[in-house]
Amino acid sequence: MATYIIAAVTGLLLLGADQYTKYFVASHYTLGQSHDFIPGLIELTYVRNTGAAWGMLRDRTWLLIGITAVVMLICLALVLKYGTRNKLLFWAMTLVLSGGLGNMADRIFRGGSVVDFLQFDFWHSFPVFNVADCAICIGATLLVLYFILDLFREARNRSRKKNAPAENNEA
């Protein structure tokens, strides 16, 4: 049970960190301003993103809010149905939900755009992103890992069931 409490608290802390960092950047930087954060690795570059990653669905705020809401409802349903049966799934859904809430709050309360500010110093063509985006990507990666592990578990169980009658006949 402690793992689930830690995951939920982590999700809330990530949501708070996301909103605080966006507030800090928006109130201390001018749009387009850039500053070294970790030289050679990360720059803080203040941009407002009206689309999704790589500018997809630009200026389609209500569509993006709708997509986010549907994804979050699916995540919530997964947590309610399966979440406490598997720690990895619970962590994945918690991260996706906290990141989704962070970006949705921006779209609703910041005029339809998301505050992005983290930019790879060594890869300027990569989109500028934020803490919520990191949570979503890590959560999605954990979800893929969960499904891969689940496929292996199912294959192992099928193999055991297939071989079990043969072993019983030999005895």
KEKOLVO-386836 format. One record per residue: residue in three letters; x, y, z of N, C-alpha, C in turn. Coordinates in steps of 0.05 Angstrom, whole numbers, padded with zeros to 5 digits, always signed. Layout:
<atoms>
ALAXYZXYZXYZ...
</atoms>
This chain:
<atoms>
MET+00016-00024+00000+00000+00000+00000+00017+00025+00000ALA+00040+00024+00013+00058+00047+00015+00067+00056-00013THR+00072+00037-00031+00080+00044-00059+00059+00061-00073TYR+00034+00054-00069+00012+00069-00082+00010+00097-00070ILE+00014+00099-00044+00013+00126-00031+00036+00143-00041ILE+00060+00131-00043+00084+00145-00053+00080+00154-00082ALA+00068+00136-00098+00063+00143-00126+00043+00166-00128ALA+00021+00165-00113+00001+00186-00113+00013+00213-00104VAL+00029+00212-00082+00042+00237-00072+00062+00247-00093THR+00076+00229-00106+00095+00237-00127+00080+00251-00150GLY+00057+00239-00158+00041+00252-00179+00032+00280-00171LEU+00023+00284-00146+00015+00310-00137+00039+00329-00136LEU+00062+00319-00127+00086+00336-00126+00095+00344-00155LEU+00093+00326-00173+00100+00332-00201+00081+00353-00213LEU+00055+00350-00207+00036+00370-00216+00042+00397-00204GLY+00049+00398-00178+00057+00423-00166+00082+00435-00177ALA+00102+00417-00182+00128+00426-00193+00123+00437-00222ASP+00106+00423-00237+00100+00432-00264+00088+00460-00264GLN+00068+00464-00247+00054+00489-00247+00072+00511-00235TYR+00088+00505-00216+00107+00525-00204+00128+00533-00225THR+00140+00514-00238+00161+00521-00257+00150+00537-00281LYS+00126+00530-00290+00113+00546-00311+00108+00574-00302TYR+00098+00577-00278+00092+00603-00266+00118+00619-00264PHE+00139+00606-00254+00165+00620-00251+00176+00630-00278VAL+00176+00612-00297+00187+00620-00324+00170+00642-00336ALA+00143+00639-00335+00126+00659-00347+00128+00686-00333SER+00134+00687-00308+00136+00712-00294+00164+00724-00293HIS+00184+00709-00299+00212+00719-00298+00226+00721-00325TYR+00214+00710-00346+00226+00710-00372+00207+00724-00392THR+00218+00736-00412+00201+00746-00434+00199+00724-00455LEU+00177+00724-00469+00172+00704-00489+00196+00702-00508GLY+00207+00678-00512+00229+00674-00530+00256+00676-00516GLN+00257+00687-00491+00282+00690-00477+00294+00663-00470SER+00320+00661-00472+00334+00635-00466+00357+00640-00447HIS+00362+00620-00431+00384+00623-00411+00395+00595-00405ASP+00421+00592-00404+00433+00567-00397+00424+00557-00369PHE+00416+00532-00368+00408+00520-00342+00430+00501-00334ILE+00435+00481-00351+00458+00463-00348+00473+00465-00375PRO+00494+00482-00375+00508+00488-00400+00516+00463-00415GLY+00510+00464-00441+00516+00442-00459+00494+00420-00458LEU+00475+00422-00440+00455+00402-00437+00426+00413-00439ILE+00419+00431-00421+00392+00442-00420+00393+00472-00419GLU+00376+00485-00435+00371+00513-00434+00342+00518-00424LEU+00338+00540-00411+00311+00549-00405+00303+00568-00427THR+00283+00561-00443+00274+00577-00465+00244+00580-00463TYR+00234+00604-00458+00206+00608-00454+00191+00610-00480VAL+00173+00590-00485+00156+00591-00508+00127+00584-00499ARG+00108+00592-00515+00080+00584-00511+00072+00566-00534ASN+00063+00542-00527+00056+00522-00547+00026+00519-00549THR+00014+00526-00572-00014+00523-00576-00022+00496-00588GLY-00002+00479-00592-00007+00452-00604+00004+00431-00585ALA+00007+00407-00596+00018+00385-00582+00048+00383-00590ALA+00061+00361-00584+00089+00358-00591+00094+00363-00620TRP+00117+00376-00626+00125+00383-00653+00104+00400-00667GLY+00088+00415-00652+00069+00433-00663+00044+00421-00676MET+00040+00395-00672+00017+00381-00683-00009+00393-00671LEU-00029+00395-00686-00056+00406-00678-00054+00434-00667ARG-00036+00450-00678-00033+00478-00670-00059+00493-00671ASP-00064+00508-00650-00088+00526-00647-00114+00510-00647ARG-00114+00485-00639-00138+00469-00636-00141+00462-00607THR-00144+00483-00591-00144+00480-00562-00166+00461-00552TRP-00190+00465-00561-00212+00449-00551-00209+00420-00559LEU-00198+00414-00583-00193+00387-00591-00171+00375-00573LEU-00150+00390-00567-00129+00380-00549-00139+00375-00521ILE-00157+00393-00512-00169+00389-00485-00186+00364-00485GLY-00201+00360-00506-00218+00337-00509-00202+00311-00510ILE-00181+00311-00526-00164+00287-00528-00151+00281-00500THR-00141+00302-00487-00129+00299-00461-00149+00288-00441ALA-00174+00299-00442-00194+00289-00423-00201+00260-00428VAL-00203+00252-00453-00208+00223-00459-00186+00205-00449VAL-00161+00213-00455-00138+00197-00446-00137+00196-00416MET-00143+00218-00403-00143+00218-00373-00165+00201-00362LEU-00189+00201-00375-00211+00183-00366-00203+00154-00369ILE-00190+00147-00391-00181+00120-00396-00161+00112-00374CYS-00142+00130-00369-00122+00125-00348-00135+00121-00321LEU-00154+00138-00314-00169+00136-00289-00184+00109-00287ALA-00197+00101-00310-00211+00076-00310-00192+00053-00306LEU-00168+00054-00318-00148+00033-00314-00139+00032-00285VAL-00135+00055-00274-00126+00056-00246-00148+00044-00228LEU-00173+00052-00233-00195+00042-00216-00199+00012-00219LYS-00195+00002-00244-00200-00027-00249-00176-00044-00242TYR-00152-00035-00250-00128-00053-00248-00106-00041-00231GLY-00107-00015-00225-00085-00001-00214-00073-00013-00189THR-00089-00022-00170-00078-00032-00145-00069-00061-00148ARG-00074-00073-00171-00064-00101-00175-00035-00101-00185ASN-00026-00078-00196+00001-00077-00208+00013-00050-00203LYS+00036-00050-00189+00050-00025-00182+00059-00010-00207LEU+00070-00024-00226+00080-00011-00250+00058+00003-00265LEU+00035-00010-00268+00012+00003-00281+00003+00028-00265PHE+00002+00025-00239-00006+00048-00223+00013+00072-00226TRP+00039+00067-00225+00058+00088-00229+00055+00101-00257ALA+00052+00084-00277+00049+00094-00305+00025+00113-00306MET+00002+00103-00297-00022+00119-00298-00020+00145-00281THR-00008+00143-00258-00004+00167-00241+00012+00188-00255LEU+00034+00180-00269+00050+00199-00283+00036+00211-00307VAL+00022+00195-00322+00007+00205-00345-00015+00224-00336LEU-00029+00217-00314-00051+00234-00304-00040+00261-00293SER-00018+00260-00278-00007+00285-00268+00003+00303-00290GLY+00016+00292-00310+00025+00308-00333+00002+00319-00349GLY-00018+00302-00354-00041+00310-00368-00056+00333-00354LEU-00059+00331-00328-00072+00352-00312-00056+00378-00314GLY-00029+00376-00313-00013+00400-00315-00016+00415-00341ASN-00015+00400-00363-00018+00413-00389-00047+00422-00394MET-00066+00406-00385-00094+00414-00388-00100+00440-00373ALA-00089+00443-00349-00092+00467-00333-00082+00491-00349ASP-00059+00488-00362-00048+00509-00378-00067+00517-00401ARG-00077+00497-00415-00094+00502-00438-00120+00517-00429ILE-00130+00510-00406-00155+00522-00396-00149+00550-00384PHE-00128+00553-00368-00124+00577-00353-00103+00596-00364ARG-00089+00588-00385-00068+00605-00397-00075+00612-00426GLY-00100+00614-00432-00108+00623-00459-00104+00603-00481GLY-00105+00578-00475-00103+00557-00496-00075+00548-00502SER-00055+00559-00489-00028+00550-00495-00015+00538-00470VAL+00005+00523-00475+00021+00510-00454+00048+00524-00452VAL+00057+00529-00428+00083+00541-00423+00104+00519-00425ASP+00122+00521-00444+00144+00503-00447+00170+00519-00443PHE+00190+00505-00431+00214+00520-00425+00240+00504-00424LEU+00238+00478-00425+00262+00461-00425+00270+00455-00454GLN+00295+00461-00460+00305+00456-00487+00332+00443-00486PHE+00336+00421-00501+00362+00409-00503+00381+00428-00517ASP+00403+00435-00503+00423+00453-00514+00437+00441-00538PHE+00439+00414-00539+00453+00400-00560+00435+00391-00583TRP+00408+00396-00580+00389+00387-00600+00367+00407-00603HIS+00373+00429-00616+00354+00451-00617+00329+00445-00634SER+00330+00425-00651+00307+00418-00667+00286+00402-00651PHE+00294+00392-00628+00276+00377-00610+00257+00398-00597PRO+00231+00392-00595+00212+00411-00584+00219+00419-00555VAL+00213+00444-00549+00216+00454-00522+00194+00440-00506PHE+00200+00433-00481+00180+00417-00466+00179+00427-00437ASN+00164+00413-00420+00161+00421-00392+00160+00397-00374VAL+00156+00401-00348+00155+00380-00328+00132+00360-00334ALA+00109+00371-00342+00086+00354-00348+00092+00335-00371ASP+00106+00346-00391+00113+00329-00414+00131+00306-00406CYS+00150+00312-00388+00168+00292-00378+00152+00270-00363ALA+00133+00278-00346+00117+00259-00332+00101+00241-00351ILE+00089+00253-00372+00074+00238-00391+00091+00218-00406CYS+00115+00227-00415+00133+00209-00430+00143+00186-00413ILE+00150+00192-00388+00159+00170-00370+00136+00151-00364GLY+00112+00162-00359+00089+00146-00354+00082+00128-00378ALA+00083+00140-00402+00077+00125-00426+00097+00103-00431THR+00123+00108-00425+00144+00088-00427+00139+00065-00408LEU+00131+00072-00383+00125+00052-00363+00101+00035-00372LEU+00081+00048-00385+00058+00034-00394+00065+00014-00416VAL+00082+00022-00435+00092+00004-00455+00106-00019-00442LEU+00123-00014-00423+00138-00035-00409+00118-00054-00395TYR+00098-00043-00382+00077-00060-00369+00065-00079-00390PHE+00057-00069-00413+00044-00086-00433+00064-00106-00444ILE+00089-00099-00448+00109-00119-00457+00112-00141-00436LEU+00115-00133-00411+00118-00153-00390+00093-00170-00388ASP+00070-00158-00392+00045-00173-00390+00043-00194-00413LEU+00053-00187-00437+00054-00206-00459+00072-00229-00453PHE+00095-00224-00441+00113-00246-00433+00100-00263-00411ARG+00086-00251-00392+00072-00266-00371+00051-00284-00383GLU+00036-00274-00401+00015-00290-00414+00027-00313-00430ALA+00048-00307-00445+00061-00328-00461+00072-00350-00442ARG+00084-00342-00420+00095-00361-00401+00072-00378-00389ASN+00050-00365-00382+00027-00380-00371+00015-00399-00391ARG+00012-00391-00416+00002-00409-00437+00021-00433-00441SER+00046-00428-00440+00066-00449-00443+00064-00469-00419ARG+00060-00458-00395+00057-00476-00372+00032-00493-00374LYS+00010-00480-00382-00016-00494-00385-00014-00516-00407LYS+00000-00509-00428+00003-00528-00450+00020-00552-00442ASN+00041-00547-00426+00059-00569-00418+00048-00583-00393ALA+00031-00572-00378+00021-00584-00353+00008-00611-00358PRO-00011-00614-00377-00024-00641-00381-00003-00662-00390ALA+00016-00655-00406+00036-00673-00415+00052-00684-00392GLU+00059-00666-00373+00074-00674-00350+00058-00693-00332ASN+00032-00688-00330+00014-00704-00313+00011-00732-00325ASN+00011-00734-00352+00008-00760-00365+00033-00777-00361GLU+00056-00765-00360+00081-00780-00357+00083-00792-00329ALA+00072-00780-00309+00075-00789-00282+00060-00813-00275
</atoms>
